[in-house]
Amino acid sequence: MTESNTEGLKGKWRIVKMPGFALDCAAPAYSALDGRGGGAIVFNAFTAALDCTIATDAADSDWQGSDEGDEVRGDGFVELQPDGSFQGEFAYDNGDDSTFKARPE
């Protein structure tokens, strides 16, 4: 994907709510965006690298990673909220999806 704003949405957010997924309290779940089109999302036994189209207050992404050792991929988006948190959607290709909420770390 092509980035649209090199200073766009940038930082690390702790995922605090993700319906459909039980978040492991022992291992923090987070999403991080580097502001240049890259990033990561981590929760439970899932890790993925993000390839994003970014703007000042939103990002669309394709992702690729592993879930309990299985290769997985999908897409998602996030939108920055007035309180500094963000809300978004996370979806596996041909599989589960969920909305989520994250707060800045």
Beta strands, then each sheet from edge to edge (+ up, - down):
strand 1: 10-17
strand 2: 30-34
strand 3: 38-43
strand 4: 46-54
strand 5: 58-67
strand 6: 70-80
strand 7: 86-92
strand 8: 97-104
sheet 1: 1+ 2- 3+ 4- 5+ 6- 7+ 8- 1+
end
